[in-house]
Amino acid sequence: MIIDTHVHIGKSLDFDLKPEDVIYSMQKYDISFSLVSNIEGAEFDHLGNPIPAELQKSQNEIFKETLDFAARYPERIGVLPWLKIASETPDDEFVRLIEENRALVYGLKLHPFHSRTAPDDPKMEPIYELAERFSLPVVSHTGGCEEARSVRLYNAAKAHPYIDFVMVHMDLGTDNSEAIDLLGKADNLYGDTTWVPVRSTLRAANRWGSGRVMFGSDNPIDGRDTYLHNRTGDRSLYQEYFYELRAVMNPWAYDNIMYRNAARIFGIKLL
């Protein structure tokens, strides 16, 4: 079994990630369950420039679109609503959407890089109050700018010990050392494998145990066959997770990373 904790839909910047490609890839590559957020919540581009307001959708609108997708595949798709943390706060409608669709909502998604707002910013408190109220983990991109450093998420985790936090990428574009160090400093802090080399995942698991890291991919960022190859046609990093990692870990530890940790943290029922 494989649970992918980091999957996207939506059309924003230079990405066009289609729901049908998510389902295609899950079926082809035997992914049992995916947690999905909508990239149309991005507020800043890759260079840190604000995306024009006329090209953005509201937080509630993209939440509804993600819910619509999950409602068609409730046994395969869960929702991580993308929060526009620079420009919006959860309003009454957002709360109502969680209440009415709690069975489809598995956590809250932050993207400090595309929002240029750090997880430890005081303005985040209403979001963490919501996470605690509904027992929702908080999943956050890490890496690429000061606001998105893993230590900023660690600070939020230490300040909110009753919420589970996941460091997506474990500091994208680095050797992952800082993020791996932080895993051992907060019991409610976890990492995911999205674009993380297998050697870094092994370092984290060997140091802190296999219960601290979970599988994620950014599927279908490189197209409907992201699990197989990247945009240039080279073998995908995730093939190493499917095969090479399995070969060098004991089966229990491997299953922890590939699905069991995600099922526990997000409350996903195993079929």
Rosetta silent file (secondary structure, phi, psi, omega in degrees, C-alpha in Angstrom):
SEQUENCE: MIIDTHVHIGKSLDFDLKPEDVIYSMQKYDISFSLVSNIEGAEFDHLGNPIPAELQKSQNEIFKETLDFAARYPERIGVLPWLKIASETPDDEFVRLIEENRALVYGLKLHPFHSRTAPDDPKMEPIYELAERFSLPVVSHTGGCEEARSVRLYNAAKAHPYIDFVMVHMDLGTDNSEAIDLLGKADNLYGDTTWVPVRSTLRAANRWGSGRVMFGSDNPIDGRDTYLHNRTGDRSLYQEYFYELRAVMNPWAYDNIMYRNAARIFGIKLL
SCORE:     score description
SCORE:     0.000 S_00000001
   1 L     0.000  145.105  175.327    0.000    0.000    0.000 S_00000001
   2 L  -134.432  129.189  169.313    1.079    3.590   -0.701 S_00000001
   3 E  -111.190  124.282  177.555   -0.459    6.808    0.620 S_00000001
   4 E   -98.454  114.219 -174.225    0.772    9.957   -1.108 S_00000001
   5 E   -88.923    2.335 -174.158    0.473   12.874    1.309 S_00000001
   6 E  -143.509   85.954 -176.872    1.431   15.597   -1.180 S_00000001
   7 E  -129.783  150.377 -176.279   -0.613   15.769   -4.395 S_00000001
   8 E  -129.793  154.685  162.260   -1.969   18.771   -6.308 S_00000001
   9 E  -129.803  168.984  173.590   -4.643   19.905   -8.714 S_00000001
  10 E   116.122  162.844 -179.547   -5.156   23.327  -10.256 S_00000001
  11 E  -123.212  112.738 -177.807   -3.821   25.716  -12.874 S_00000001
  12 E  -157.724  146.783 -178.609   -1.442   28.415  -11.668 S_00000001
  13 L    53.284 -124.020 -179.478    1.866   29.942  -12.799 S_00000001
  14 L  -103.664   21.947 -178.829    3.369   27.401  -15.239 S_00000001
  15 E  -112.331  143.069  172.730    1.437   24.413  -13.849 S_00000001
  16 E  -139.168   91.322 -171.175   -1.728   22.756  -15.101 S_00000001
  17 E  -105.137  110.126 -169.508   -2.407   19.809  -12.812 S_00000001
  18 L   -93.493  138.186  175.976   -5.524   17.936  -13.813 S_00000001
  19 H   -55.287  -38.409 -178.450   -7.691   15.825  -11.497 S_00000001
  20 H   -66.293  -27.539  176.424   -7.955   13.155  -14.178 S_00000001
  21 H   -73.457  -32.701  174.882   -4.148   12.850  -14.231 S_00000001
  22 H   -61.799  -49.007 -178.891   -4.138   12.285  -10.476 S_00000001
  23 H   -65.047  -43.297  177.405   -6.618    9.422  -10.813 S_00000001
  24 H   -54.902  -50.565 -175.382   -4.805    7.976  -13.859 S_00000001
  25 H   -67.957  -35.921  177.573   -1.471    7.932  -12.041 S_00000001
  26 H   -62.793  -41.961 -179.799   -2.933    6.477   -8.860 S_00000001
  27 H   -69.098  -42.533 -175.753   -4.443    3.613  -10.796 S_00000001
  28 H   -70.323  -36.418 -173.449   -1.360    2.987  -12.936 S_00000001
  29 L  -109.372   15.563  170.221    1.181    3.139  -10.107 S_00000001
  30 L    60.125   49.596  173.803   -0.930    1.531   -7.388 S_00000001
  31 L   -94.425  121.600 -173.028   -1.356    4.523   -5.067 S_00000001
  32 L   -76.834  -36.773 -174.437   -4.120    3.730   -2.588 S_00000001
  33 E  -152.903  142.675  178.013   -4.908    7.230   -1.314 S_00000001
  34 E  -129.559  138.909  173.164   -3.812   10.799   -2.073 S_00000001
  35 E   -99.489  122.802 -166.140   -4.077   13.980   -0.031 S_00000001
  36 E  -118.037  135.721  169.318   -4.744   16.830   -2.440 S_00000001
  37 E  -125.482  159.358 -173.128   -4.368   20.612   -2.304 S_00000001
  38 E  -104.142  115.968 -175.145   -5.174   23.152   -5.015 S_00000001
  39 H   -67.872   -7.539  179.171   -2.210   25.203   -6.286 S_00000001
  40 H   -71.258    1.341  172.916   -4.535   28.017   -7.337 S_00000001
  41 H   -84.743   -2.937  179.195   -4.052   29.312   -3.803 S_00000001
  42 L   -59.840  134.167 -178.878   -0.567   30.601   -4.725 S_00000001
  43 L  -109.783  -18.970  178.419   -0.282   34.329   -3.943 S_00000001
  44 E  -131.457  150.215 -179.632    3.292   34.991   -5.115 S_00000001
  45 L   -82.464 -172.473 -175.416    5.188   33.668   -8.124 S_00000001
  46 L   -65.752  -21.945 -179.532    8.472   31.760   -8.117 S_00000001
  47 L   -96.900    3.081  179.497   10.457   35.021   -7.829 S_00000001
  48 L    86.974   12.976  177.409    8.429   36.362   -4.924 S_00000001
  49 L   -88.746  139.330  178.905    6.350   38.775   -6.995 S_00000001
  50 E   -60.672  135.027  172.799    2.638   39.129   -6.117 S_00000001
  51 L   -76.345  129.917 -178.267    0.325   37.349   -8.546 S_00000001
  52 L   -52.170  140.333 -176.173   -2.184   39.928   -9.866 S_00000001
  53 H   -56.805  -35.462 -177.718   -5.490   39.791   -8.002 S_00000001
  54 H   -69.761  -11.680  178.128   -7.443   39.255  -11.221 S_00000001
  55 H  -100.766    2.655 -178.881   -5.521   36.006  -11.759 S_00000001
  56 L  -108.088  157.154  172.182   -6.319   34.631   -8.303 S_00000001
  57 L  -110.407  161.280  178.289   -9.302   32.819   -6.834 S_00000001
  58 L   -73.760  157.855  177.139  -10.556   33.122   -3.298 S_00000001
  59 H   -55.867  -42.316 -178.831   -9.516   30.660   -0.631 S_00000001
  60 H   -69.379  -35.672 -179.506  -13.073   29.367   -0.337 S_00000001
  61 H   -64.915  -45.181 -179.465  -13.460   28.896   -4.087 S_00000001
  62 H   -71.539  -28.900  174.372  -10.391   26.684   -4.398 S_00000001
  63 H   -61.940  -46.603 -179.422  -11.466   24.802   -1.273 S_00000001
  64 H   -61.938  -40.951 -179.594  -14.820   24.035   -2.913 S_00000001
  65 H   -64.688  -38.524  178.453  -13.159   22.857   -6.122 S_00000001
  66 H   -69.247  -38.942  175.548  -10.915   20.483   -4.173 S_00000001
  67 H   -61.888  -40.080  178.984  -13.897   19.182   -2.210 S_00000001
  68 H   -60.151  -40.827  177.714  -15.758   18.536   -5.458 S_00000001
  69 H   -63.733  -49.174 -178.593  -12.875   16.375   -6.651 S_00000001
  70 H   -63.949  -34.592 -178.529  -12.690   14.417   -3.400 S_00000001
  71 H   -64.344  -25.243  177.307  -16.460   13.929   -3.312 S_00000001
  72 H   -78.742  -22.826 -176.830  -16.208   11.989   -6.581 S_00000001
  73 L  -137.799   59.506 -173.786  -13.543    9.668   -5.140 S_00000001
  74 L   -64.368  -21.380  178.566  -13.991    9.645   -1.349 S_00000001
  75 L   -86.132   -6.975 -175.957  -12.228    6.301   -0.965 S_00000001
  76 L  -123.486  -24.363 -171.179   -9.159    7.552   -2.864 S_00000001
  77 E  -125.433  131.616  172.326   -8.881   11.330   -2.387 S_00000001
  78 E  -119.786  157.003 -174.253   -8.650   13.501    0.739 S_00000001
  79 E  -104.564  133.404  166.472   -8.567   17.294    0.925 S_00000001
  80 L  -118.708   91.718 -176.329   -5.882   19.558    2.348 S_00000001
  81 L   -60.760  130.390 -179.427   -7.371   23.020    1.737 S_00000001
  82 E   -80.094  120.667 -178.690   -4.693   25.496    0.640 S_00000001
  83 L   -94.169  130.057  179.132   -4.783   28.558    2.886 S_00000001
  84 L   -86.152   80.282 -166.161   -3.923   31.962    1.389 S_00000001
  85 L   -73.557  -13.860  176.859   -2.010   33.006    4.465 S_00000001
  86 L   -81.655  -34.561 -168.626   -0.755   36.339    3.089 S_00000001
  87 L  -120.645  -13.985 -177.056   -4.118   37.806    2.132 S_00000001
  88 L  -135.188  159.603  167.523   -6.943   35.877    3.814 S_00000001
  89 L  -124.335  156.682  179.695   -7.922   34.285    7.088 S_00000001
  90 L   -61.644  122.439  179.679  -10.452   31.467    7.457 S_00000001
  91 L   -98.807 -173.379 -177.496  -13.907   33.064    7.520 S_00000001
  92 H   -61.063  -36.528  179.665  -17.284   31.657    8.562 S_00000001
  93 H   -67.447  -39.962  178.381  -17.785   30.045    5.159 S_00000001
  94 H   -60.536  -45.246  178.766  -14.415   28.303    5.341 S_00000001
  95 H   -62.464  -41.707  178.899  -15.307   26.916    8.765 S_00000001
  96 H   -62.390  -39.436  178.943  -18.702   25.807    7.468 S_00000001
  97 H   -62.361  -37.413  175.372  -17.033   23.987    4.561 S_00000001
  98 H   -66.519  -48.681 -176.936  -14.923   22.032    7.045 S_00000001
  99 H   -58.737  -42.456 -175.357  -17.914   21.254    9.265 S_00000001
 100 H   -80.337  -15.297 -176.025  -20.083   20.064    6.379 S_00000001
 101 L  -130.609   30.802 -174.116  -17.313   18.044    4.718 S_00000001
 102 L   -56.283  -31.519 -178.643  -15.266   16.871    7.675 S_00000001
 103 L   -68.207  -17.947 -179.395  -15.094   13.328    6.308 S_00000001
 104 L  -101.444  -13.941 -174.178  -13.224   14.621    3.246 S_00000001
 105 E  -100.385  124.356 -173.483  -10.892   17.089    4.997 S_00000001
 106 L  -115.652   -7.230 -179.383   -7.694   15.602    6.443 S_00000001
 107 L   176.657 -174.782  177.599   -5.540   18.641    7.252 S_00000001
 108 E  -122.143  140.353 -174.923   -4.663   22.231    6.383 S_00000001
 109 E  -110.216  126.237  173.722   -2.102   23.226    3.739 S_00000001
 110 E  -113.199  147.667  173.837    0.323   26.157    4.045 S_00000001
 111 L  -136.153   81.046 -177.566    2.753   27.331    1.378 S_00000001
 112 H   -57.136  -26.978  178.624    5.067   29.959    2.903 S_00000001
 113 H   -69.976  -45.780 -179.001    7.063   30.176   -0.351 S_00000001
 114 H   -89.742    4.383  172.455    4.047   31.078   -2.501 S_00000001
 115 H  -121.085  -11.752 -179.948    2.536   33.189    0.285 S_00000001
 116 L    48.697   42.948  177.612    5.747   34.778    1.611 S_00000001
 117 L  -138.427  127.789 -174.180    4.377   34.446    5.138 S_00000001
 118 L   -81.084  147.712  178.162    6.098   32.340    7.777 S_00000001
 119 L   -61.861  -22.697  179.572    4.298   29.656    9.815 S_00000001
 120 L   -96.137   11.765  174.600    5.489   31.283   13.040 S_00000001
 121 L   -68.076  135.527  179.395    4.008   34.686   12.123 S_00000001
 122 H   -55.202  -25.973 -179.551    1.501   35.779   14.819 S_00000001
 123 H   -66.980  -10.232 -179.117   -1.152   36.234   12.120 S_00000001
 124 H   -80.299   -9.964 -173.018   -1.263   32.434   11.809 S_00000001
 125 H   -56.058  -42.428  177.971   -2.948   31.956   15.195 S_00000001
 126 H   -59.699  -31.451  178.074   -6.550   31.784   13.855 S_00000001
 127 H   -69.569  -41.922 -179.737   -5.435   28.972   11.538 S_00000001
 128 H   -70.510  -32.421  173.808   -3.875   27.002   14.371 S_00000001
 129 H   -62.150  -38.940  178.176   -6.979   27.524   16.497 S_00000001
 130 H   -67.586  -43.135  179.457   -8.957   25.984   13.636 S_00000001
 131 H   -60.357  -43.190  179.786   -6.517   23.090   13.309 S_00000001
 132 H   -69.319  -40.175 -179.622   -6.783   22.300   17.003 S_00000001
 133 H   -58.689  -41.433 -176.173  -10.573   22.668   17.030 S_00000001
 134 H  -102.485    7.970 -179.437  -11.004   20.120   14.243 S_00000001
 135 L    54.469   51.569 -177.920   -7.959   17.946   15.097 S_00000001
 136 L  -109.415  127.319  171.835   -6.372   18.668   11.705 S_00000001
 137 L   -63.630  157.563  176.671   -2.632   18.305   11.003 S_00000001
 138 E  -113.459  123.274 -177.175   -0.899   21.257    9.349 S_00000001
 139 E  -109.726  127.743 -174.657    1.133   20.509    6.227 S_00000001
 140 E  -137.220  133.167  168.017    3.616   23.139    5.052 S_00000001
 141 E   -56.571  141.577  169.956    6.071   23.591    2.208 S_00000001
 142 L  -131.430  141.552  177.263    9.604   24.181    3.459 S_00000001
 143 L   111.659  146.284  170.321   12.529   25.600    1.512 S_00000001
 144 L   106.604  -21.697  177.889   13.290   28.374   -0.953 S_00000001
 145 L  -160.681  167.734 -177.288   12.988   31.555    1.106 S_00000001
 146 H   -58.197  -43.991 -177.176   13.376   32.786    4.669 S_00000001
 147 H   -63.621  -24.668 -175.155    9.665   32.485    5.437 S_00000001
 148 H  -101.188    8.100  177.871    9.671   28.843    4.323 S_00000001
 149 L   -62.256  145.970 -177.500   12.677   27.605    6.284 S_00000001
 150 H   -59.850  -30.341 -179.095   11.937   24.462    8.261 S_00000001
 151 H   -65.174  -26.940  178.642   12.880   26.195   11.508 S_00000001
 152 H   -70.637  -33.537  175.231    9.925   28.564   11.072 S_00000001
 153 H   -74.673  -37.944  175.280    7.585   25.549   11.005 S_00000001
 154 H   -56.906  -42.955  178.603    9.448   24.025   13.943 S_00000001
 155 H   -58.828  -42.383  178.619    8.764   27.223   15.899 S_00000001
 156 H   -65.269  -39.714  179.705    5.048   26.854   15.161 S_00000001
 157 H   -64.524  -41.867  179.510    5.130   23.187   16.185 S_00000001
 158 H   -65.729  -33.079 -179.121    6.801   23.976   19.511 S_00000001
 159 H   -79.700  -14.326 -176.639    4.219   26.690   20.204 S_00000001
 160 L  -134.962   72.496 -172.010    1.308   24.359   19.375 S_00000001
 161 L   -67.160  -12.665 -178.957    2.122   20.918   20.815 S_00000001
 162 L   -95.113    6.993  176.980   -1.398   19.556   20.270 S_00000001
 163 L  -117.261  136.633  173.241   -1.195   19.955   16.477 S_00000001
 164 L   -86.156  136.124 -179.469    0.827   17.692   14.185 S_00000001
 165 E  -121.175  140.890  179.315    2.978   19.529   11.630 S_00000001
 166 E  -120.951  123.682  175.993    4.543   18.104    8.454 S_00000001
 167 E   -85.031   95.640  176.418    7.630   19.646    6.809 S_00000001
 168 E   -66.470  133.717  179.597    7.002   19.089    3.109 S_00000001
 169 L    77.312  -17.358 -174.538   10.336   18.709    1.225 S_00000001
 170 L    47.418   51.856 -178.931   12.358   18.957    4.474 S_00000001
 171 L    73.642   80.434 -178.847   13.895   22.195    3.102 S_00000001
 172 L   -55.047  136.259  175.401   13.693   21.909   -0.680 S_00000001
 173 L    82.204   10.947  177.574   16.975   22.453   -2.494 S_00000001
 174 L  -120.158 -175.486  174.621   19.220   21.711    0.504 S_00000001
 175 L   -86.565    6.646  175.073   20.928   18.634    1.889 S_00000001
 176 L    71.526    5.263 -172.986   17.976   18.395    4.342 S_00000001
 177 H   -63.227  -44.789 -178.337   20.294   18.474    7.369 S_00000001
 178 H   -62.450  -45.670 -179.647   18.556   21.284    9.255 S_00000001
 179 H   -62.029  -42.764  179.623   15.120   19.729    8.794 S_00000001
 180 H   -62.678  -41.316  176.620   16.384   16.309    9.854 S_00000001
 181 H   -58.963  -41.512 -176.403   17.917   17.810   13.000 S_00000001
 182 H   -68.133  -25.942 -179.639   14.608   19.483   13.849 S_00000001
 183 H   -55.919  -32.794 -177.466   12.673   16.204   13.617 S_00000001
 184 L   -87.662    1.011 -175.512   14.155   15.158   16.929 S_00000001
 185 L  -106.022   -4.207  177.880   13.337   18.403   18.725 S_00000001
 186 L  -146.980  120.918 -176.889    9.531   18.351   18.541 S_00000001
 187 L   -65.720  -19.709 -177.261    7.403   15.234   18.997 S_00000001
 188 L  -103.168   21.894 -178.700    4.650   16.701   16.789 S_00000001
 189 E  -117.387  132.315 -176.678    6.924   17.453   13.796 S_00000001
 190 E  -131.348  165.675  175.378    7.255   15.162   10.773 S_00000001
 191 E  -119.854  160.019  171.153    8.879   15.224    7.351 S_00000001
 192 E  -124.097  167.540 -168.596    7.737   14.149    3.922 S_00000001
 193 L   -96.016    7.966 -174.110    9.743   12.750    1.002 S_00000001
 194 L   -61.804  113.263 -177.508    8.732   15.169   -1.779 S_00000001
 195 L    59.181   23.607  175.881   11.907   15.685   -3.851 S_00000001
 196 L   -95.598  123.480  178.241   13.918   14.410   -0.893 S_00000001
 197 L   -57.174  146.968  179.869   16.751   12.058   -1.907 S_00000001
 198 H   -56.107  -36.631 -179.179   16.412    8.544   -0.562 S_00000001
 199 H   -61.767  -34.282  178.237   19.699    8.947    1.307 S_00000001
 200 H   -71.527  -39.663  176.906   18.200   11.831    3.308 S_00000001
 201 H   -62.396  -40.743  177.205   15.104    9.829    4.165 S_00000001
 202 H   -64.250  -39.673  177.017   17.327    6.994    5.345 S_00000001
 203 H   -60.211  -44.930 -179.184   19.333    9.433    7.482 S_00000001
 204 H   -63.981  -45.268 -177.737   16.147   10.713    9.092 S_00000001
 205 H   -67.801  -39.553  179.841   14.749    7.228    9.699 S_00000001
 206 H   -68.181  -32.299 -177.133   18.022    5.859   11.069 S_00000001
 207 H   -82.619  -42.322 -171.610   18.413    8.814   13.418 S_00000001
 208 H  -118.203   -2.738 -178.589   14.856    9.316   14.680 S_00000001
 209 L    99.751  154.866 -175.548   12.999    6.159   13.668 S_00000001
 210 H   -74.401   -4.230 -179.912   10.827    5.330   10.685 S_00000001
 211 H   -83.614    3.023 -173.430    7.788    6.909   12.337 S_00000001
 212 H  -106.860   -1.817 -176.972    8.905   10.481   11.570 S_00000001
 213 E  -133.096  143.426  179.153    8.776   10.567    7.743 S_00000001
 214 E  -134.856  155.071 -175.293    5.969    9.917    5.265 S_00000001
 215 L   -73.236  134.115  172.162    5.746    9.547    1.511 S_00000001
 216 L  -150.097  159.091 -170.157    4.855   12.561   -0.637 S_00000001
 217 L  -140.557  -22.272 -168.944    5.547   13.359   -4.279 S_00000001
 218 L    74.190   10.231  177.437    4.040   16.594   -5.739 S_00000001
 219 E   -51.561  139.131   -2.875    2.187   14.351   -8.217 S_00000001
 220 L  -101.644   54.852 -173.217    1.344   15.186  -11.044 S_00000001
 221 L   -60.238  -30.925  177.890    3.844   18.067  -11.226 S_00000001
 222 L  -103.845   24.152 -179.675    5.865   16.348  -13.973 S_00000001
 223 L   100.755  177.791 -173.079    2.807   15.069  -15.798 S_00000001
 224 L   -65.836  -15.778  177.017    0.556   12.070  -15.412 S_00000001
 225 L  -111.100   35.390  177.577    3.583    9.763  -15.154 S_00000001
 226 L   -53.284  -35.217 -179.635    5.389   11.775  -12.466 S_00000001
 227 L   -69.005  -16.964 -176.534    5.888    8.533  -10.513 S_00000001
 228 L  -102.534  -45.925 -177.044    7.798    7.063  -13.472 S_00000001
 229 E  -150.408  159.227  177.990    9.841    9.881  -15.010 S_00000001
 230 L   -86.503 -171.987 -174.559   10.506   13.604  -14.770 S_00000001
 231 L   -66.517  -23.706  179.699    9.837   16.224  -17.450 S_00000001
 232 L   -89.416   -2.605  179.799   13.032   15.388  -19.308 S_00000001
 233 L    94.010   -3.126  178.294   12.182   11.683  -19.414 S_00000001
 234 L   -73.924  155.079 -178.525   14.732   10.635  -16.800 S_00000001
 235 E   -55.793  133.687 -178.327   13.764    8.049  -14.203 S_00000001
 236 L   -69.849  146.099  171.526   11.731    9.558  -11.394 S_00000001
 237 H   -54.023  -32.717 -173.627   13.102    9.862   -7.885 S_00000001
 238 H   -73.536  -18.478  170.879    9.959    8.070   -6.746 S_00000001
 239 H   -63.895  -32.857  176.585   10.972    4.889   -8.524 S_00000001
 240 H   -65.945  -37.170  177.575   13.809    4.779   -5.999 S_00000001
 241 H   -67.843  -37.362 -178.300   11.253    4.955   -3.179 S_00000001
 242 H   -70.934  -32.309 -171.657    9.196    2.166   -4.729 S_00000001
 243 H  -119.790  -61.135 -174.955   12.156   -0.168   -5.295 S_00000001
 244 H   -63.754  -43.317  179.590   15.575    0.808   -3.919 S_00000001
 245 H   -62.956  -40.556  178.237   14.319    2.023   -0.539 S_00000001
 246 H   -57.396  -35.185 -174.907   12.280   -1.137   -0.094 S_00000001
 247 H   -74.050  -20.196 -174.395   15.422   -3.177   -0.651 S_00000001
 248 H  -113.764    6.444  177.351   17.429   -1.499    2.130 S_00000001
 249 L  -122.278  153.506  173.792   14.794   -1.181    4.897 S_00000001
 250 L   -70.287  153.300 -172.989   13.017   -3.776    6.936 S_00000001
 251 H   -57.221  -37.677 -178.965    9.420   -4.235    5.783 S_00000001
 252 H   -65.180  -46.291 -179.886    7.847   -2.647    8.872 S_00000001
 253 H   -64.065  -41.459  179.096    9.956    0.527    8.606 S_00000001
 254 H   -61.544  -45.044  179.204    9.333    0.755    4.870 S_00000001
 255 H   -65.748  -32.595  174.264    5.572    0.458    5.360 S_00000001
 256 H   -56.401  -49.234 -177.124    5.707    3.150    8.037 S_00000001
 257 H   -69.439  -40.380 -171.820    7.129    5.601    5.529 S_00000001
 258 H   -81.950  -22.353  176.435    5.013    4.565    2.567 S_00000001
 259 H  -159.407  -32.929 -169.125    1.612    4.517    4.276 S_00000001
 260 H   -68.350  -39.312  177.912    1.353    3.674    7.966 S_00000001
 261 H   -62.940  -44.291  179.436    2.580    7.037    9.322 S_00000001
 262 H   -62.155  -41.936  179.511    0.219    8.939    7.044 S_00000001
 263 H   -61.337  -39.634 -179.044   -2.724    6.778    8.057 S_00000001
 264 H   -71.064  -48.792 -174.334   -1.993    7.459   11.722 S_00000001
 265 H   -69.629  -39.342 -174.714   -1.319   11.203   11.509 S_00000001
 266 H   -98.359   -4.105  179.184   -4.150   12.058    9.111 S_00000001
 267 L    70.209   37.345  179.228   -6.685    9.494   10.307 S_00000001
 268 L   -85.557  126.612  179.866   -6.913    7.682    6.971 S_00000001
 269 L   -77.171  127.036  179.079   -8.804    4.418    7.206 S_00000001
 270 L   -83.996  129.832 -179.581   -6.855    1.512    5.749 S_00000001
 271 L   -89.603    0.000    0.000   -8.914   -0.760    3.505 S_00000001
